[in-house]
């Protein structure tokens, strides 16, 4: 008995130190979830990286729609000898020339190439939105998990205090010869189990705090986040997943391939080239002026293969869009079913199971004090109350997490 008492005393001191640290963290005011969502949308490293990547694609359209580079040429022709300027003063064939050459794509090609680049930028934007929405969803899920842990930690501490009262009753009955030493040991064992649960909760809270701070781009040594007391949120009305960022990405990819097909088909048209050169001889000879115009005829086989490739990519993008649409519809329905059943379960916990278990515990405590019930019945009633309270908090956290997933699936992660 004495060694068990010493063990429990040391364990209580360890848990008390962790609890004191948690209470310091809870001393600050609770942070609303919407504030953390806004913070993550602005400061998350993943969001910032995705947006910077999208920024880089904004300049592609201007490059794709620009004229090809102008080519400047310097020519020199010697006569009678390979030496530079040989024959320059005595032959009207020797010259030094300056010229320029410019490729001119067929009208419409540059505009289509710019549209292809713009569509790629639109895809980049949708990818950045996906990253942002994913980060927001992760923040919400982490917040609800922290809220569950903080609430259950409070429940464990309150029930531990209640168990102390039961333990005193068992010790009092044992001292007067109405109880057994086994009852006292069982009460002490239950007390130690709760202390162990509290210690496990502190560890998990620390892990989720680290996850949340990483998402918010906060220093790991910054104050811990305190959540608001959770409450059940009403299920939002969701008609379709049309605003889902994944679906918008697939739609942007389909549009991109459609523009790419138009651009590939336009490549059937020829391109042009214009050149102009001024050739200067010695002063006693006349200068030469030369202009040329060229037509570059595309290879039909190459163009045909490019059009076929673009069409295959369009079919693939369309199939991906349809598959994503059906998958999102199924996921939305799953979340709706879960939320509806979860609402029923929460009501059963609040209005039935928890009040009934508390009433049973009160009756069992009174019965044990008067010797009408054994300690096993009392301990079972106590465990039922604690288990149902924790299950309620777990169900509440899962309900709110399902709401967050449903909002994300419908395109409203905020």
C-alpha positions in Angstrom: 0.0 0.0 0.0 2.8 2.5 0.9 4.7 1.8 -2.3 1.6 2.3 -4.3 0.9 5.6 -2.5 4.5 6.8 -3.3 4.1 5.8 -7.0 0.8 7.7 -7.2 2.3 10.7 -5.6 5.2 10.9 -8.0 2.8 10.3 -11.0 0.5 13.1 -9.7 3.4 15.5 -9.5 4.4 14.8 -13.1 0.9 15.2 -14.4 0.4 18.3 -12.3 3.4 19.9 -13.9 2.1 19.2 -17.3 -1.4 20.5 -16.3 0.2 23.7 -15.0 1.8 24.2 -18.3 -1.5 23.6 -20.1 -3.3 26.0 -17.8 -0.7 28.7 -18.6 -1.5 28.1 -22.3 -5.2 28.3 -21.6 -4.8 31.5 -19.7 -5.0 33.5 -22.9 -8.3 34.1 -24.7 -9.6 31.5 -27.1 -8.8 32.2 -30.8 -11.8 31.9 -33.2 -11.4 29.5 -36.1 -12.2 32.1 -38.7 -9.1 34.2 -37.5 -6.8 31.2 -38.0 -8.3 30.5 -41.4 -7.6 34.0 -42.5 -4.1 33.8 -41.1 -3.4 30.6 -42.9 -4.7 32.0 -46.2 -2.2 34.8 -46.0 0.9 33.4 -44.2 1.0 29.7 -44.8 4.3 28.7 -46.5 2.5 26.3 -48.8 0.1 29.0 -49.9 2.8 31.6 -50.5 4.9 29.1 -52.5 1.9 28.2 -54.7 1.0 31.8 -55.3 4.5 32.7 -56.3 4.6 29.8 -58.7 1.3 31.1 -60.3 2.8 34.6 -60.5 5.6 33.3 -62.6 3.1 32.0 -65.2 1.5 35.4 -65.7 4.3 36.5 -68.0 4.1 33.5 -70.3 1.2 34.8 -72.5 3.2 38.0 -73.4 6.2 35.9 -74.4 4.1 33.4 -76.4 2.3 36.2 -78.3 5.3 38.2 -79.2 7.0 38.3 -82.6 10.0 36.0 -83.1 13.3 37.6 -82.4 14.7 39.8 -85.1 18.0 38.7 -86.6 20.7 41.2 -87.6 23.3 40.1 -90.1 26.8 41.4 -91.1 28.2 40.1 -94.4 31.6 40.5 -96.1 32.6 39.4 -99.6 36.2 39.4 -100.7 37.3 39.2 -104.4 40.5 37.6 -105.6 41.8 36.6 -102.2 40.5 35.3 -98.9 42.1 38.3 -97.1 39.6 40.7 -95.6 38.6 43.5 -97.9 40.5 42.0 -100.8 39.2 43.6 -104.0 37.2 46.1 -102.1 38.7 49.1 -103.9 38.9 47.7 -107.4 35.9 45.4 -107.8 32.2 46.2 -107.6 31.6 42.6 -106.3 33.4 43.1 -103.0 31.3 44.6 -100.3 30.4 44.7 -96.7 26.7 44.3 -95.9 24.3 45.0 -93.1 20.9 43.3 -93.0 18.0 42.3 -90.9 15.7 39.3 -91.0 12.2 38.9 -89.3 10.0 35.8 -89.1 6.3 36.5 -89.4 3.9 33.8 -88.2 0.6 33.5 -90.1 -2.0 35.9 -88.8 -3.8 34.5 -85.8 -1.0 32.1 -84.7 0.5 34.5 -82.1 -2.9 35.2 -80.6 -3.7 31.5 -80.2 -0.2 30.9 -78.7 -0.9 33.6 -76.2 -4.3 32.1 -75.4 -2.6 28.7 -74.7 -0.2 30.4 -72.3 -3.1 32.2 -70.7 -4.9 28.9 -70.2 -1.7 27.5 -68.6 -1.7 30.5 -66.2 -5.4 29.8 -65.4 -4.5 26.2 -64.6 -1.7 27.5 -62.3 -4.2 29.8 -60.6 -6.5 26.8 -59.9 -3.6 24.8 -58.6 -2.8 27.7 -56.2 -6.4 27.8 -55.1 -6.3 24.0 -54.4 -3.3 24.4 -52.2 -4.9 27.3 -50.3 -8.2 25.4 -49.8 -6.3 22.3 -48.7 -4.3 24.3 -46.1 -7.5 25.8 -44.8 -9.1 22.4 -44.5 -6.1 21.1 -42.6 -6.3 24.1 -40.2 -9.9 23.4 -39.5 -9.4 19.7 -38.9 -6.4 20.4 -36.6 -8.5 23.0 -34.8 -11.3 20.6 -34.2 -8.9 17.9 -33.0 -7.3 20.4 -30.6 -10.8 21.5 -29.4 -11.6 17.8 -28.7 -8.4 17.2 -26.8 -8.8 20.4 -24.8 -12.4 19.6 -23.9 -11.7 15.9 -23.0 -8.7 17.0 -21.0 -11.0 19.2 -18.9 -13.4 16.3 -18.6 -10.7 14.0 -17.4 -9.6 16.5 -14.7 -13.2 17.0 -13.5 -13.9 13.3 -13.4 -10.6 12.8 -11.6 -11.8 15.1 -8.9 -15.1 13.2 -8.7 -13.2 10.0 -8.4 -11.3 11.4 -5.5 -14.6 11.7 -3.7 -15.5 8.1 -4.5 -12.0 7.1 -3.3 -12.6 8.8 0.0 -15.9 7.0 0.4 -14.2 3.6 -0.2 -11.5 4.4 2.3 -14.0 5.6 4.9 -16.0 2.4 4.5 -12.8 0.3 4.7 -11.7 2.0 7.9 -15.1 1.2 9.6 -15.0 -2.4 8.3 -17.9 -1.9 5.8 -15.7 -2.0 2.7 -12.8 -4.1 1.4 -9.2 -3.4 0.6 -9.9 -4.5 -2.9 -12.4 -1.6 -3.4 -9.8 0.9 -2.2 -7.2 -0.6 -4.6 -9.6 -0.5 -7.5 -10.5 3.1 -6.9 -6.8 4.0 -6.7 -6.2 2.0 -10.0 -8.9 3.9 -11.7 -7.4 7.2 -10.5 -4.0 6.2 -11.9 -5.7 5.3 -15.3 -7.2 8.8 -15.5 -3.8 10.3 -14.7 -2.3 8.3 -17.5 -5.0 9.4 -19.9 -4.3 13.1 -19.0 -0.6 12.6 -19.7 -1.4 11.0 -23.1 -3.7 13.9 -23.9 -0.9 16.4 -23.1 1.4 14.6 -25.5 -1.2 14.6 -28.4 -2.1 18.3 -27.7 1.6 19.2 -28.1 1.8 17.3 -31.5 -1.3 19.0 -32.9 0.0 22.4 -31.6 3.1 21.8 -33.7 1.1 20.9 -36.7 -1.1 24.0 -36.4 1.8 26.4 -35.9 3.5 24.9 -39.0 0.4 25.6 -41.1 0.2 29.1 -39.8 3.9 29.8 -40.3 4.3 30.5 -36.6 7.5 29.8 -34.6 7.2 26.6 -32.6 8.1 28.5 -29.4 5.1 30.8 -29.8 2.2 30.6 -27.4 -0.1 27.6 -27.8 -3.4 28.1 -29.6 -6.5 27.9 -27.4 -9.7 26.8 -29.1 -13.2 28.0 -28.5 -15.7 25.6 -26.8 -17.1 23.6 -29.8 -20.7 23.5 -30.7 -22.6 21.6 -33.4 -22.8 23.6 -36.7 -25.8 23.3 -38.9 -25.2 21.4 -42.1 -24.8 23.9 -45.0 -27.0 23.5 -48.0 -25.0 22.0 -50.9 -26.5 21.6 -54.3 -23.5 20.5 -56.4 -19.7 20.6 -56.3 -19.4 23.0 -59.2 -17.3 25.5 -57.1 -14.9 22.8 -55.9 -11.3 23.8 -56.7 -10.4 20.4 -58.1 -13.4 20.5 -60.4 -12.5 24.0 -61.5 -8.9 22.8 -62.2 -10.2 20.0 -64.4 -12.5 22.5 -66.3 -9.5 24.8 -66.8 -7.5 21.9 -68.1 -10.3 21.0 -70.6 -10.4 24.6 -71.9 -6.6 24.6 -72.1 -6.6 21.5 -74.4 -9.4 23.1 -76.5 -7.3 26.2 -77.1 -4.3 23.9 -77.8 -6.3 22.1 -80.5 -7.1 25.4 -82.2 -3.5 26.5 -82.0 -2.3 23.1 -83.4 -4.7 23.3 -86.3 -3.6 26.9 -87.1 -0.1 25.5 -87.6 -1.3 24.2 -91.0 -0.9 27.7 -92.2 2.5 28.8 -93.6 4.8 31.3 -91.9 6.7 34.1 -93.6 10.1 35.6 -93.5 11.2 39.1 -94.7 14.9 40.1 -95.1 16.5 43.4 -96.2 20.2 44.0 -96.7 22.4 47.0 -97.7 25.7 46.1 -99.3 28.4 48.8 -99.5 31.3 48.7 -101.9 34.1 51.3 -102.4 33.0 54.8 -102.9 33.7 54.6 -106.6 31.1 51.9 -107.0 27.4 51.9 -106.5 25.8 50.3 -103.3 23.5 47.3 -103.5 20.1 47.0 -101.8 18.5 43.6 -101.5 15.0 42.6 -100.1 13.6 39.1 -100.0 10.4 37.5 -98.9 10.2 33.8 -97.9 7.4 31.3 -97.1 7.9 28.5 -94.7 5.5 25.6 -95.5 4.7 23.4 -92.5 5.2 19.6 -92.7 1.7 18.1 -93.0 2.6 14.9 -91.2 4.0 16.8 -88.2 1.0 19.1 -88.0 -1.5 16.2 -88.2 0.3 14.4 -85.4 0.3 17.6 -83.3 -3.5 18.0 -83.8 -4.1 14.3 -82.9 -2.0 14.7 -79.8 -3.9 17.8 -78.7 -7.2 16.0 -79.3 -6.1 13.0 -77.3 -5.2 15.3 -74.4 -8.6 17.0 -74.7 -10.4 13.6 -74.4 -8.2 12.7 -71.4 -8.9 16.0 -69.7 -12.7 15.6 -70.4 -12.6 12.1 -68.9 -10.8 13.4 -65.8 -13.4 16.2 -65.5 -16.2 13.7 -65.6 -14.5 11.3 -63.1 -13.8 14.2 -60.7 -17.4 15.3 -61.0 -18.8 11.9 -60.1 -16.2 11.4 -57.3 -17.1 14.7 -55.7 -20.8 14.0 -55.9 -20.2 10.7 -54.1 -18.0 12.3 -51.5 -20.5 15.0 -50.8 -23.3 12.4 -50.4 -21.1 10.5 -47.9 -20.5 13.6 -45.8 -24.1 14.5 -45.9 -25.1 11.1 -44.7 -22.5 11.2 -42.0 -23.5 14.6 -40.8 -27.2 13.7 -40.6 -26.6 10.6 -38.6 -24.0 12.4 -36.4 -26.6 15.0 -35.6 -28.9 12.3 -34.4 -26.1 10.7 -32.3 -25.2 14.0 -30.7 -28.9 14.5 -29.7 -29.0 11.0 -28.2 -25.9 11.7 -26.2 -27.1 15.1 -25.0 -30.7 14.1 -24.2 -30.4 10.4 -23.3 -27.1 8.7 -22.7 -25.2 11.3 -20.7 -28.1 12.4 -18.4 -29.1 8.8 -17.9 -25.5 7.7 -17.0 -25.1 10.7 -14.6 -28.4 9.7 -12.9 -27.2 6.1 -12.7 -23.9 7.3 -11.1 -25.7 9.4 -8.5 -27.9 6.4 -7.6 -25.0 4.1 -7.5 -23.0 6.4 -5.2 -25.9 6.7 -2.8 -26.5 3.0 -2.9 -22.8 2.3 -2.2 -22.7 4.7 0.7 -25.6 2.9 2.3 -24.3 -0.5 1.5 -27.1 -1.4 -0.9 -24.8 -1.7 -3.9 -21.3 -3.1 -4.4 -18.3 -1.1 -5.6 -18.1 -2.8 -9.0 -21.5 -1.3 -9.8 -20.4 2.1 -8.7 -17.1 2.0 -10.6 -19.0 0.8 -13.7 -21.4 3.7 -13.5 -18.5 6.1 -13.1 -16.7 4.7 -16.2 -19.9 5.0 -18.2 -20.3 8.7 -17.4 -16.7 9.4 -18.4 -16.8 7.2 -21.5 -20.0 8.8 -22.8 -18.8 12.3 -22.2 -15.6 11.6 -24.1 -17.6 9.9 -26.9 -19.8 12.9 -27.2 -16.8 15.2 -27.6 -15.3 12.8 -30.2 -18.6 12.7 -32.1 -18.8 16.5 -32.0 -15.3 16.8 -33.4 -16.0 14.4 -36.2 -19.3 16.2 -36.9 -17.4 19.5 -37.3 -14.7 17.9 -39.3 -17.3 16.5 -41.7 -18.8 20.0 -42.0 -15.3 21.3 -43.0 -14.9 18.5 -45.5 -18.3 19.2 -47.0 -17.5 22.9 -47.3 -14.3 22.0 -49.0 -16.0 19.6 -51.4 -18.5 22.3 -52.3 -15.8 24.9 -52.8 -16.4 26.9 -49.7 -13.5 26.0 -47.5 -13.7 29.3 -45.7 
